[in-house]
Amino acid sequence: MSDVVDADELLRRIRAARDWAAEREAGSREQAGDADRAEAFAASMNFAAFSAVREVLDRIIDPANHPG
């Protein structure tokens, strides 16, 4: 955890985290449609969380394309 990283490595890590969140977001969306009510609710909560994480990381990576 105490490794010093340069800006390129930090950006690479943020992009990897964003891609992971996008994959989990898509998986949660699929699970919400294929589940009973309790599982669908949990999947929709996961979808909302991963969507928020992905959106924040998108804004960090490219703030010009995400005004606000």
MOPAC internal coordinates of N, CA, C and O (Angstrom, degrees):
PM7 1SCF
backbone

  N    0.0000 0     0.00 0     0.00 0    0    0    0
  C    1.4453 1     0.00 0     0.00 0    1    0    0
  C    1.5207 1   112.10 1     0.00 0    2    1    0
  O    1.2310 1   119.71 1   162.24 1    3    2    1
  N    1.3018 1   118.16 1   -17.76 1    3    2    1
  C    1.4544 1   119.74 1  -177.16 1    5    3    2
  C    1.5253 1   112.47 1   -97.91 1    6    5    3
  O    1.2310 1   120.40 1  -164.25 1    7    6    5
  N    1.3373 1   116.84 1    15.75 1    7    6    5
  C    1.4573 1   119.95 1   177.75 1    9    7    6
  C    1.5288 1   109.95 1   -67.59 1   10    9    7
  O    1.2310 1   121.31 1   -40.92 1   11   10    9
  N    1.3043 1   115.10 1   139.08 1   11   10    9
  C    1.4609 1   120.51 1   174.56 1   13   11   10
  C    1.5253 1   107.08 1   -89.72 1   14   13   11
  O    1.2310 1   120.78 1   -51.31 1   15   14   13
  N    1.3351 1   116.11 1   128.69 1   15   14   13
  C    1.4620 1   120.06 1  -179.73 1   17   15   14
  C    1.5234 1   109.22 1  -123.96 1   18   17   15
  O    1.2310 1   121.30 1   -29.58 1   19   18   17
  N    1.3215 1   115.13 1   150.42 1   19   18   17
  C    1.4599 1   119.24 1   177.48 1   21   19   18
  C    1.5282 1   109.54 1   -86.56 1   22   21   19
  O    1.2310 1   120.71 1    -3.86 1   23   22   21
  N    1.3099 1   116.24 1   176.14 1   23   22   21
  C    1.4638 1   121.64 1  -176.26 1   25   23   22
  C    1.5225 1   112.36 1   -61.91 1   26   25   23
  O    1.2310 1   120.02 1   142.11 1   27   26   25
  N    1.3240 1   117.58 1   -37.89 1   27   26   25
  C    1.4651 1   120.27 1   179.92 1   29   27   26
  C    1.5231 1   111.32 1   -64.72 1   30   29   27
  O    1.2310 1   120.51 1   137.78 1   31   30   29
  N    1.3199 1   116.62 1   -42.22 1   31   30   29
  C    1.4635 1   120.43 1   178.99 1   33   31   30
  C    1.5221 1   110.59 1   -67.30 1   34   33   31
  O    1.2310 1   120.29 1   140.21 1   35   34   33
  N    1.3115 1   117.04 1   -39.79 1   35   34   33
  C    1.4596 1   120.49 1   177.68 1   37   35   34
  C    1.5225 1   110.73 1   -62.25 1   38   37   35
  O    1.2310 1   120.21 1   135.77 1   39   38   37
  N    1.3254 1   117.21 1   -44.23 1   39   38   37
  C    1.4564 1   121.15 1   178.18 1   41   39   38
  C    1.5264 1   110.90 1   -63.66 1   42   41   39
  O    1.2310 1   119.88 1   140.86 1   43   42   41
  N    1.3244 1   117.83 1   -39.14 1   43   42   41
  C    1.4612 1   121.42 1   177.51 1   45   43   42
  C    1.5246 1   110.35 1   -61.64 1   46   45   43
  O    1.2310 1   120.35 1   137.22 1   47   46   45
  N    1.3240 1   116.93 1   -42.78 1   47   46   45
  C    1.4680 1   121.15 1   179.76 1   49   47   46
  C    1.5238 1   111.35 1   -66.78 1   50   49   47
  O    1.2310 1   120.30 1   140.15 1   51   50   49
  N    1.3158 1   117.04 1   -39.85 1   51   50   49
  C    1.4649 1   120.42 1   178.34 1   53   51   50
  C    1.5250 1   109.95 1   -65.17 1   54   53   51
  O    1.2310 1   120.19 1   137.54 1   55   54   53
  N    1.3229 1   117.24 1   -42.46 1   55   54   53
  C    1.4718 1   120.14 1   178.03 1   57   55   54
  C    1.5239 1   111.25 1   -63.30 1   58   57   55
  O    1.2310 1   120.13 1   139.67 1   59   58   57
  N    1.3133 1   117.35 1   -40.33 1   59   58   57
  C    1.4661 1   120.59 1   178.17 1   61   59   58
  C    1.5276 1   110.27 1   -63.31 1   62   61   59
  O    1.2310 1   120.29 1   138.81 1   63   62   61
  N    1.3209 1   117.06 1   -41.19 1   63   62   61
  C    1.4624 1   120.72 1   177.79 1   65   63   62
  C    1.5225 1   110.87 1   -65.77 1   66   65   63
  O    1.2310 1   120.18 1   139.76 1   67   66   65
  N    1.3298 1   117.26 1   -40.24 1   67   66   65
  C    1.4641 1   121.32 1   177.61 1   69   67   66
  C    1.5282 1   110.92 1   -62.61 1   70   69   67
  O    1.2310 1   120.30 1   136.43 1   71   70   69
  N    1.3356 1   117.03 1   -43.57 1   71   70   69
  C    1.4620 1   120.91 1   179.07 1   73   71   70
  C    1.5249 1   110.98 1   -63.82 1   74   73   71
  O    1.2310 1   120.53 1   139.58 1   75   74   73
  N    1.3344 1   116.60 1   -40.42 1   75   74   73
  C    1.4653 1   121.00 1   177.77 1   77   75   74
  C    1.5303 1   109.86 1   -62.26 1   78   77   75
  O    1.2310 1   120.17 1   134.51 1   79   78   77
  N    1.3327 1   117.28 1   -45.49 1   79   78   77
  C    1.4653 1   120.80 1   179.70 1   81   79   78
  C    1.5244 1   110.98 1   -62.91 1   82   81   79
  O    1.2310 1   120.06 1   141.88 1   83   82   81
  N    1.3270 1   117.49 1   -38.12 1   83   82   81
  C    1.4683 1   120.86 1   178.59 1   85   83   82
  C    1.5242 1   110.77 1   -64.93 1   86   85   83
  O    1.2310 1   120.26 1   140.31 1   87   86   85
  N    1.3297 1   117.11 1   -39.69 1   87   86   85
  C    1.4703 1   120.40 1   177.32 1   89   87   86
  C    1.5212 1   110.90 1   -64.42 1   90   89   87
  O    1.2310 1   120.42 1   135.82 1   91   90   89
  N    1.3236 1   116.81 1   -44.18 1   91   90   89
  C    1.4630 1   120.46 1   179.15 1   93   91   90
  C    1.5273 1   110.97 1   -66.83 1   94   93   91
  O    1.2310 1   120.38 1   143.99 1   95   94   93
  N    1.3264 1   116.89 1   -36.01 1   95   94   93
  C    1.4633 1   121.88 1   177.14 1   97   95   94
  C    1.5305 1   109.82 1   -60.47 1   98   97   95
  O    1.2310 1   120.45 1   133.02 1   99   98   97
  N    1.3268 1   116.74 1   -46.98 1   99   98   97
  C    1.4652 1   121.06 1   179.80 1  101   99   98
  C    1.5243 1   110.85 1   -64.50 1  102  101   99
  O    1.2310 1   120.23 1   138.76 1  103  102  101
  N    1.3191 1   117.17 1   -41.24 1  103  102  101
  C    1.4631 1   120.74 1   178.50 1  105  103  102
  C    1.5161 1   112.00 1   -63.75 1  106  105  103
  O    1.2310 1   120.37 1   141.10 1  107  106  105
  N    1.3176 1   116.89 1   -38.90 1  107  106  105
  C    1.4626 1   120.90 1   178.72 1  109  107  106
  C    1.5176 1   110.87 1   -66.44 1  110  109  107
  O    1.2310 1   120.38 1   142.86 1  111  110  109
  N    1.3178 1   116.88 1   -37.14 1  111  110  109
  C    1.4639 1   120.95 1   178.37 1  113  111  110
  C    1.5286 1   109.78 1   -62.78 1  114  113  111
  O    1.2310 1   120.47 1   136.36 1  115  114  113
  N    1.3328 1   116.71 1   -43.64 1  115  114  113
  C    1.4658 1   120.87 1   179.05 1  117  115  114
  C    1.5223 1   110.97 1   -64.49 1  118  117  115
  O    1.2310 1   120.10 1   137.56 1  119  118  117
  N    1.3291 1   117.41 1   -42.44 1  119  118  117
  C    1.4601 1   121.19 1  -179.19 1  121  119  118
  C    1.5185 1   111.56 1   -64.57 1  122  121  119
  O    1.2310 1   120.06 1   145.89 1  123  122  121
  N    1.3070 1   117.48 1   -34.11 1  123  122  121
  C    1.4642 1   120.74 1  -178.49 1  125  123  122
  C    1.5222 1   111.38 1   -63.14 1  126  125  123
  O    1.2310 1   120.37 1   147.02 1  127  126  125
  N    1.3150 1   116.89 1   -32.98 1  127  126  125
  C    1.4546 1   120.10 1  -179.29 1  129  127  126
  C    1.5140 1   114.22 1   -82.62 1  130  129  127
  O    1.2310 1   120.13 1   160.88 1  131  130  129
  N    1.3268 1   117.35 1   -19.12 1  131  130  129
  C    1.4604 1   121.45 1  -174.25 1  133  131  130
  C    1.5211 1   113.46 1  -108.35 1  134  133  131
  O    1.2310 1   119.15 1  -160.17 1  135  134  133
  N    1.3211 1   119.22 1    19.83 1  135  134  133
  C    1.4555 1   120.51 1  -171.36 1  137  135  134
  C    1.5236 1   111.39 1  -127.89 1  138  137  135
  O    1.2310 1   121.84 1   -12.64 1  139  138  137
  N    1.3549 1   114.09 1   167.36 1  139  138  137
  C    1.4615 1   118.44 1   173.70 1  141  139  138
  C    1.5324 1   108.57 1   -74.63 1  142  141  139
  O    1.2310 1   120.17 1     1.50 1  143  142  141
  N    1.3186 1   117.29 1  -178.50 1  143  142  141
  C    1.4694 1   120.27 1  -172.20 1  145  143  142
  C    1.5225 1   113.34 1   -60.22 1  146  145  143
  O    1.2310 1   120.01 1   133.84 1  147  146  145
  N    1.3333 1   117.59 1   -46.16 1  147  146  145
  C    1.4667 1   120.26 1  -178.03 1  149  147  146
  C    1.5252 1   110.79 1   -65.99 1  150  149  147
  O    1.2310 1   120.85 1   136.14 1  151  150  149
  N    1.3238 1   115.99 1   -43.86 1  151  150  149
  C    1.4647 1   119.66 1   179.22 1  153  151  150
  C    1.5280 1   111.02 1   -67.85 1  154  153  151
  O    1.2310 1   120.60 1   142.90 1  155  154  153
  N    1.3228 1   116.47 1   -37.10 1  155  154  153
  C    1.4651 1   120.14 1   178.37 1  157  155  154
  C    1.5286 1   110.58 1   -65.29 1  158  157  155
  O    1.2310 1   120.63 1   141.21 1  159  158  157
  N    1.3259 1   116.41 1   -38.79 1  159  158  157
  C    1.4647 1   119.76 1   177.63 1  161  159  158
  C    1.5242 1   110.41 1   -64.01 1  162  161  159
  O    1.2310 1   120.29 1   133.93 1  163  162  161
  N    1.3271 1   117.04 1   -46.07 1  163  162  161
  C    1.4661 1   120.82 1   178.70 1  165  163  162
  C    1.5276 1   110.68 1   -61.41 1  166  165  163
  O    1.2310 1   120.65 1   138.22 1  167  166  165
  N    1.3280 1   116.37 1   -41.78 1  167  166  165
  C    1.4636 1   120.14 1   179.46 1  169  167  166
  C    1.5245 1   110.81 1   -65.36 1  170  169  167
  O    1.2310 1   120.16 1   142.27 1  171  170  169
  N    1.3294 1   117.31 1   -37.73 1  171  170  169
  C    1.4672 1   119.20 1   179.14 1  173  171  170
  C    1.5270 1   111.10 1   -69.18 1  174  173  171
  O    1.2310 1   120.13 1   146.69 1  175  174  173
  N    1.3182 1   117.35 1   -33.31 1  175  174  173
  C    1.4663 1   120.34 1   175.28 1  177  175  174
  C    1.5291 1   110.43 1   -67.29 1  178  177  175
  O    1.2310 1   120.63 1   137.67 1  179  178  177
  N    1.3279 1   116.39 1   -42.33 1  179  178  177
  C    1.4662 1   120.25 1   176.09 1  181  179  178
  C    1.5227 1   110.41 1   -61.70 1  182  181  179
  O    1.2310 1   120.60 1   137.74 1  183  182  181
  N    1.3293 1   116.46 1   -42.26 1  183  182  181
  C    1.4625 1   120.73 1   178.67 1  185  183  182
  C    1.5248 1   110.39 1   -57.98 1  186  185  183
  O    1.2310 1   120.57 1   133.51 1  187  186  185
  N    1.3226 1   116.52 1   -46.49 1  187  186  185
  C    1.4618 1   120.34 1  -179.12 1  189  187  186
  C    1.5303 1   111.13 1   -62.35 1  190  189  187
  O    1.2310 1   120.51 1   138.32 1  191  190  189
  N    1.3146 1   116.63 1   -41.68 1  191  190  189
  C    1.4692 1   120.24 1  -179.42 1  193  191  190
  C    1.5264 1   111.34 1   -66.00 1  194  193  191
  O    1.2310 1   120.32 1   131.23 1  195  194  193
  N    1.3337 1   117.00 1   -48.77 1  195  194  193
  C    1.4645 1   119.85 1  -179.33 1  197  195  194
  C    1.5256 1   111.50 1   -66.65 1  198  197  195
  O    1.2310 1   120.44 1   146.72 1  199  198  197
  N    1.3135 1   116.77 1   -33.28 1  199  198  197
  C    1.4595 1   120.70 1   176.80 1  201  199  198
  C    1.5294 1   110.44 1   -64.14 1  202  201  199
  O    1.2310 1   120.45 1   136.57 1  203  202  201
  N    1.3217 1   116.75 1   -43.43 1  203  202  201
  C    1.4651 1   120.54 1   178.70 1  205  203  202
  C    1.5254 1   111.07 1   -63.33 1  206  205  203
  O    1.2310 1   120.46 1   136.44 1  207  206  205
  N    1.3217 1   116.73 1   -43.56 1  207  206  205
  C    1.4698 1   120.61 1   178.90 1  209  207  206
  C    1.5243 1   109.98 1   -61.69 1  210  209  207
  O    1.2310 1   120.36 1   133.35 1  211  210  209
  N    1.3296 1   116.91 1   -46.65 1  211  210  209
  C    1.4613 1   120.64 1  -179.27 1  213  211  210
  C    1.5243 1   110.97 1   -61.44 1  214  213  211
  O    1.2310 1   120.18 1   136.90 1  215  214  213
  N    1.3262 1   117.27 1   -43.10 1  215  214  213
  C    1.4644 1   120.48 1  -179.34 1  217  215  214
  C    1.5257 1   111.70 1   -63.60 1  218  217  215
  O    1.2310 1   120.07 1   138.61 1  219  218  217
  N    1.3199 1   117.47 1   -41.39 1  219  218  217
  C    1.4646 1   120.59 1   178.66 1  221  219  218
  C    1.5198 1   110.37 1   -64.31 1  222  221  219
  O    1.2310 1   120.30 1   135.34 1  223  222  221
  N    1.3265 1   117.04 1   -44.66 1  223  222  221
  C    1.4632 1   119.84 1   179.78 1  225  223  222
  C    1.5262 1   110.87 1   -65.92 1  226  225  223
  O    1.2310 1   120.07 1   143.75 1  227  226  225
  N    1.3349 1   117.47 1   -36.25 1  227  226  225
  C    1.4703 1   120.20 1   174.53 1  229  227  226
  C    1.5281 1   110.76 1   -59.43 1  230  229  227
  O    1.2310 1   120.34 1   137.95 1  231  230  229
  N    1.3242 1   116.95 1   -42.05 1  231  230  229
  C    1.4701 1   120.65 1   179.99 1  233  231  230
  C    1.5214 1   111.62 1   -67.33 1  234  233  231
  O    1.2310 1   120.27 1   144.62 1  235  234  233
  N    1.3221 1   117.10 1   -35.38 1  235  234  233
  C    1.4665 1   120.20 1   177.47 1  237  235  234
  C    1.5211 1   109.99 1   -66.81 1  238  237  235
  O    1.2310 1   120.71 1   137.02 1  239  238  237
  N    1.3290 1   116.24 1   -42.98 1  239  238  237
  C    1.4633 1   120.99 1  -177.21 1  241  239  238
  C    1.5230 1   111.39 1   -67.92 1  242  241  239
  O    1.2310 1   120.33 1   136.59 1  243  242  241
  N    1.3332 1   116.97 1   -43.41 1  243  242  241
  C    1.4669 1   119.89 1  -175.66 1  245  243  242
  C    1.5273 1   110.33 1  -141.75 1  246  245  243
  O    1.2310 1   120.00 1  -100.58 1  247  246  245
  N    1.3242 1   117.61 1    79.42 1  247  246  245
  C    1.4625 1   120.03 1  -177.07 1  249  247  246
  C    1.5263 1   113.95 1   -64.82 1  250  249  247
  O    1.2310 1   119.73 1   156.05 1  251  250  249
  N    1.3126 1   118.11 1   -23.95 1  251  250  249
  C    1.4671 1   120.41 1  -179.10 1  253  251  250
  C    1.5237 1   112.25 1   -66.16 1  254  253  251
  O    1.2310 1   120.04 1   149.56 1  255  254  253
  N    1.3220 1   117.52 1   -30.44 1  255  254  253
  C    1.4642 1   121.28 1  -179.51 1  257  255  254
  C    1.5195 1   112.75 1   -88.20 1  258  257  255
  O    1.2310 1   119.99 1  -179.04 1  259  258  257
  N    1.3171 1   117.62 1     0.96 1  259  258  257
  C    1.4624 1   121.63 1  -178.06 1  261  259  258
  C    1.5243 1   109.62 1  -134.63 1  262  261  259
  O    1.2310 1   120.34 1  -108.90 1  263  262  261
  N    1.3223 1   116.96 1    71.10 1  263  262  261
  C    1.4707 1   118.42 1  -179.91 1  265  263  262
  C    1.5203 1   110.73 1   -66.51 1  266  265  263
  O    1.2310 1   120.64 1   -27.93 1  267  266  265
  N    1.2635 1   116.38 1   152.07 1  267  266  265
  C    1.4496 1   117.94 1   177.59 1  269  267  266
  C    1.4193 1   111.59 1   157.28 1  270  269  267
  O    1.2310 1   120.10 1   180.00 1  271  270  269

